[in-house]
Every structure is written in C-alpha cells, then in structure tokens.
C-alpha cells in the first residue's frame, strides 16, 4: 500500500512585529536626565532641576526621615546617657561658659544691670550653640556622597538627600539645646525669661538649614573629585569661626579696636546667622547689641540662604552625573 501523503496544513499568518517599547517608560525621570545621558546639563536644565527640588524632596521624604533617624541612632547608640545627651551636653556647656567667663574671669559688658551680669557668658554660649550645629552639619555632610557608593549605582536614588540627612540631623539636635537654654532662663535668674522673639526660632531653623544645605551640596560634590576638600573645609571653618563673633562682641563699647572692621563684619553671613539667633534667644538684650532688632539680620540671612542653596544645588547637579564613576 503506497504511503499516504500528509494533508497540507493551512498557512499560518505571519506573526505581527513586536510593538515598539513605550518610550515614556524608558525615559529617565527628569531629575536624572543629564546625569544618565552623559551630557553636561544646560542652564535651562539646571533651573528646571532647582524648580523641581521641593517636589523631589517631598517625594522622598520617607527616605530622608529614615536617613535622619539612622544618623541620630548612630550618634547616640552605645553611649552611657543615650538620648539624654542632646539635653545634657548644652546644659554642661552653659554651666562652663557662664562660670568661666562671668565668675572666674570676670568678663563684663559695660553698663548693664545686675540681672544681666552674665551677658558675656550667655553671649558666648549661644554663639557656640548655633555655630556647633552649623559646623557639625557641614562637616558630616562633606563625605555623604563618597561614603554611599552602593546607593549611587541605583539610578532612581536621589543623591541630593545624602547631604540633607546630615544637615537635618544636626538641626534636630539643636532644638533640645535651645529648649534647655530657654528653660534655664525661665526658671533661674541667669538671664531674662524668653520673650515673644522666641516665636521666630522655627524661621531661623529653616534659614540655617537652607544655608547649610547649599554649602553641604557644594562641598560633598567637590569632595568626590578632590579628596582634600574635607581638610580644606576644616581649615576654612576654623578661620570662619575666628572671624565670626562667636567668642567676641562686635561692638566698640566692648572691643574698641573692632570699630574700623565693623563694615567687613557686617558682610559676613555667619555673623547675621548668630546675631539673629542671639536676638531671639536673648530676648533682644543687651539692647545696645540689638538696636535694630532681629529683622535686618533675618533678611540678610534669608538672601544668603536662598543664594547659597541655588548655587550649591547647581554645583551638585553638575557633578552628579559622574558620581557613580568617581566614588
């Protein structure tokens, strides 16, 4: 019997070509554009990235909060007094400064009433309090990017939050220190009780945070490419502390030799940061140091904060596209 030929099969229609991928899905988020494609961002892109910054940070607020908690936990875990250190440390500093400069060395500001005899001590203490938070946030943020190389390989990770976490952690520790000082002023005769000026403290926290963050973005980005940035920053902070009225008073009534230099002191944004905080924490006393109130220094500080924030973000955004290759 001859073999039966197989029945012919119906021709299958050709398979349709695969649909082209959705370019919207492949397109990187706007904040990563110039970083991924390797091109130097244009001025328009830098402005757009700065305008998107509040949205970017708000979108990753849980990540920021987790980083701040981790930073605070690393500072306080394993210590003898644990979470009470943010309260004990400023209390100890206040007692030392008040006793050393007021009682032991007898430093005095001129023509003050008896209840303001400790003016020099509280002046120096408040300066150290604010300066310490500023310098701590800046010093800890300088290595924030290069120490997070494992995160920078993830394209969706917002590198901007790394310096922000260190800055916010330092500001969080400033709050209980301010509370301890104002509580001592309210319960003891060391200084005048808090006044309505204290309501400006949240505004000063925001302005200090913006100013510090702008500098932190800049130095953390430069540190990725120039490893001696941290050493230069340490020297710069020391020089800035000596040229800023942290331990001295910018008044000819206290330092007669300072009068020819007052115009230069007035150009220092850190002077206005400290002066605004002191006007708030000291209730505007002694009056001869705060004759124009806190608002002038707050206005100058606000201008410096916004300008520094914008400039720091530009520096950070320009270097961000090469972070993963450099760290």
Secondary structure, DSSP 8 states (H G I E B T S, - for coil): ----------------------HHHHS--GGGHHHHH-----HHHHHHHHHTHHHHHHHTHHHHHHHHHHHHHHHHTT-SSGGGHHHHHHHHHHHHHIIIIIIIS----TT--GGGTTHHHHHHHHHHHHHHHHHHHHHHHTTTTGGGHHHHTSTT--THHHHHHHHHHHHHHHHHHHHHHHHHHHHSTTS----GGGGGHHHHHHHHHHHHHHHHHHHHHHHHH-TTHHHHHHHHHHHHHHHTTTSS---TTT-GGGGGGHHHHHT-HHHHHHHHHHHHHTTT-SGGG-TTTTHHHHHHHHHHHHHHHHHHHHHHHHHHTTHHHH-
